[in-house]
């Protein structure tokens, strides 16, 4: 009985933080393995003990086999129907969400290890229809919207180590048309997606893992940027949505940020230099929100794959596994400050990516490989957000963000 009371008061405290927190930004969990609709149905009570406002969800489509079951990874190659998604909607409707009110269904824009080009009408037709289908799912299931991931997940090229297929990389184009034509086509593709989703779900939120910042912060010459066409795509998305959607620059590049000045500089650059490069600065100003992504166990992927690192699960939180100049990245106090600063500067959302630590698992819905100090860091960061880091009003003179975090 005492344990039940403890859980109740913990849940009550976390909800109170959300309600009274002066920061308007919401905190979203994006674990490396997203929970699907069935996991959430089984474990939502335990999940909501963590200090988040919502979670990124995977749609796993019942009745399908192999990769087709994983919607996010097949959104460009397979056309899904509303009937196939009906069990997903039904399950999510049964989930008694209380604290988690900002939940997002993931869709990958660039997932294939196959050629994909802005002028590929067939695959863009499939993708745009799938956007409309999952917008319907989000609306009917009571979700806030979609997590839109534009990352190119193709295998790396052996020479450049960049993705060998990437619809947003002009260098990998499949036609002889020039950069201007590709930007115009990227705009048209984004515009079609914006129209499709808002026709189904006016008021939807489209949380981009990263957006125009990936274009304007790339120091490579125009036409040689890895995501050089993404900014035009997002401009089109804003135009197509016409103010009927909240579109969020999720700023994945902020993963390692741990100090206030980094978030301030990023925000100022996105509102300054990046805005100036937009095809429609007025719509960019009016309809694009700035958010941030943080990676709790940043660099743990390389560290924990090192065969000389003993023990499993990997002790990603052990400072001795990192060089002295990188140990601050996994310091709980620094992470709390990062959360507070990101929430203070963000205009809407801050999302937390994790790889080694697990907020919840099937075997242990309360989490695994996750020291309590990091959960406490999220709570402290939320409480400190109002006074942590003033949002800047001026753009820095340069058009890129500095490398140092110290």
Protein Blocks (a to p, Z undefined) as FASTA:
>chain_A
ZZmmmmmmmmmmmmmmmmmomblbdcddddfbdcdfklmmmmmmmmmmpccfbdcddddd
ehiacjllmmmlmmmmpccdfklmmmmmmmmmmpccfklmcdcddddfblcccdcdfklm
klmmmmmmmmmmmmmmmmmnopabdcddfbdfbdcdfklopafbdfklmklpcbfbdfkl
mmmmmmmmmmmmmmmmmmmmghiacddfbdfkmmmmpmbdehiafklmmmmmmmmmmmmn
nopaccddehlmlmmgcbfklmmmmmmmmmmmmmmmpmblmlmmmmmccdddddfkgokl
mmmmpmklgcidddfklmklpcfklmmmmgmklmmmmmmmmmmmpmkbacdddfklcfbd
fklmnbghiafklmmmmmmmmmmmmmmoccdfbdcfbfcdcfbfZZ
